[in-house]
Amino acid sequence: MIDHFFELLNLVSIEVMGLFVIFFFTTIFWKNIYQSLSLKPYKSRQRLHFDEVPRIGGLIIYVFLVITALIFYQSKLLNIILISAIPLIFIGAKEDLYHNTSPKIRLIFMILSASLFIYLLPTKLPEIDFLIVDKIFSLAFVKEAFFVFSILVIINGNNLIDGVNGNMALTNIVQLCVVASMAFSVNDHEIMELSFILLIPLFVFLIFNFPFGKIFSGDAGSYYYGFSISASIIYLFGVYDQLLSWGAVLILIYPSIELLFSFFRKIFYENTSPFTPDCSHLHSLIFRHYVKQFKIFNNSFAVIFLLPFIFAPFMIYLLIDDFFGILLLIFLESVLYITMYLFFLNLVSRK
């Protein structure tokens, strides 16, 4: 599998170097670009950085992948994902550049992308390994609506974890590695190759993003990777019924917990709209607690505490055929998240 990765890397080596150069010059000349385009400062409540850092890493990666699909690598599934992602890339890039798009408008565009993918999906949707639920999903439109909702959870969850340097990129790298290895186990070369094609720009991006935060993925990047990874998993688990569907939940556990916990926290505890941005996510609390202790690397330092969630998908290798084992691990990850959240919330509240 590693050899296959290097073969694909060699295939797009010139383009990868181009991606590296574009990232490099974007970080160097961003102030000039920023001023020439008359862009406004990023003033979101969840902002954890102080300089004006380019938030177009995801848009650059998307263009890279489009060029790859047109010239270097032919894949029907990649083409479907790239085409389906056009609405969310458009709205994400608009928000990254102008910061003037309401959450509800962004949600509509996400629904368009998710629905388009489900419509174009060249295979059946995965079965749910839960008897009662599976009977409910015998109605096609109910099942389709559920998977559209699931994609929305991962898109938005991936965006929420993109708050400290390296967190989203490392999480997505681990997820794609696990997807590639599962594809290898069922001898699906298309998913393996797709995973590697998605991994290559992430590694280049990580060089600039972690630990110094010279460039961010922006909403377009976090949306796209949440979308493409969830789409790849839906395809993989739809084709291969022998794979336990709860394994997909384990692979996507971190962004799922982040989004769902944030949703319930805002509605039932804080009595606010779930669309209201805030700086009360787990990584935000960790950052706020250590901001004075680590004046230089406080943003990146937070990732250390998040490693149990970032690397959780690797546990599927121990439990790949164990239904109750996977459910137990999902439960334990959820309990750990809530415990850590309450712990750091208490520390921050004392200050």
Rosetta blueprint (number, residue, H / E / L):
1 M L
2 I H
3 D H
4 H H
5 F H
6 F H
7 E H
8 L H
9 L H
10 N H
11 L H
12 V L
13 S H
14 I H
15 E H
16 V H
17 M H
18 G H
19 L H
20 F H
21 V H
22 I H
23 F H
24 F H
25 F H
26 T H
27 T H
28 I H
29 F H
30 W H
31 K H
32 N H
33 I H
34 Y H
35 Q H
36 S H
37 L L
38 S L
39 L L
40 K L
41 P L
42 Y L
43 K L
44 S L
45 R L
46 Q L
47 R L
48 L L
49 H L
50 F L
51 D L
52 E L
53 V L
54 P L
55 R L
56 I L
57 G H
58 G H
59 L H
60 I H
61 I H
62 Y H
63 V H
64 F H
65 L H
66 V H
67 I H
68 T H
69 A H
70 L H
71 I H
72 F H
73 Y L
74 Q L
75 S L
76 K H
77 L H
78 L H
79 N H
80 I H
81 I H
82 L H
83 I H
84 S H
85 A L
86 I H
87 P H
88 L H
89 I H
90 F H
91 I H
92 G H
93 A H
94 K H
95 E H
96 D H
97 L H
98 Y H
99 H L
100 N L
101 T L
102 S L
103 P H
104 K H
105 I H
106 R H
107 L H
108 I H
109 F H
110 M H
111 I H
112 L H
113 S H
114 A H
115 S H
116 L H
117 F H
118 I H
119 Y H
120 L H
121 L L
122 P L
123 T L
124 K L
125 L L
126 P L
127 E L
128 I L
129 D L
130 F L
131 L H
132 I H
133 V H
134 D H
135 K H
136 I H
137 F L
138 S L
139 L L
140 A H
141 F H
142 V H
143 K H
144 E H
145 A H
146 F H
147 F H
148 V H
149 F H
150 S H
151 I H
152 L H
153 V H
154 I H
155 I H
156 N H
157 G H
158 N H
159 N H
160 L H
161 I L
162 D L
163 G L
164 V L
165 N L
166 G L
167 N H
168 M H
169 A H
170 L H
171 T H
172 N H
173 I H
174 V H
175 Q H
176 L H
177 C H
178 V H
179 V H
180 A H
181 S H
182 M H
183 A H
184 F H
185 S H
186 V L
187 N L
188 D L
189 H H
190 E H
191 I H
192 M H
193 E H
194 L H
195 S H
196 F H
197 I H
198 L H
199 L H
200 I H
201 P H
202 L H
203 F H
204 V H
205 F H
206 L H
207 I H
208 F H
209 N H
210 F L
211 P L
212 F L
213 G L
214 K L
215 I L
216 F L
217 S L
218 G H
219 D H
220 A H
221 G H
222 S H
223 Y H
224 Y H
225 Y H
226 G H
227 F H
228 S H
229 I H
230 S H
231 A H
232 S H
233 I H
234 I H
235 Y H
236 L H
237 F H
238 G H
239 V H
240 Y L
241 D L
242 Q L
243 L L
244 L L
245 S H
246 W H
247 G H
248 A H
249 V H
250 L H
251 I H
252 L L
253 I H
254 Y H
255 P H
256 S H
257 I H
258 E H
259 L H
260 L H
261 F H
262 S H
263 F H
264 F H
265 R H
266 K H
267 I H
268 F H
269 Y H
270 E L
271 N L
272 T L
273 S L
274 P L
275 F L
276 T L
277 P L
278 D L
279 C L
280 S L
281 H L
282 L H
283 H H
284 S H
285 L H
286 I H
287 F H
288 R H
289 H H
290 Y H
291 V L
292 K L
293 Q L
294 F L
295 K L
296 I L
297 F L
298 N H
299 N H
300 S H
301 F H
302 A H
303 V H
304 I H
305 F H
306 L H
307 L H
308 P H
309 F H
310 I H
311 F L
312 A H
313 P H
314 F H
315 M H
316 I H
317 Y H
318 L H
319 L H
320 I L
321 D L
322 D L
323 F H
324 F H
325 G H
326 I H
327 L H
328 L H
329 L H
330 I H
331 F H
332 L H
333 E H
334 S H
335 V H
336 L H
337 Y H
338 I H
339 T H
340 M H
341 Y H
342 L H
343 F H
344 F H
345 L H
346 N H
347 L H
348 V H
349 S H
350 R H
351 K L
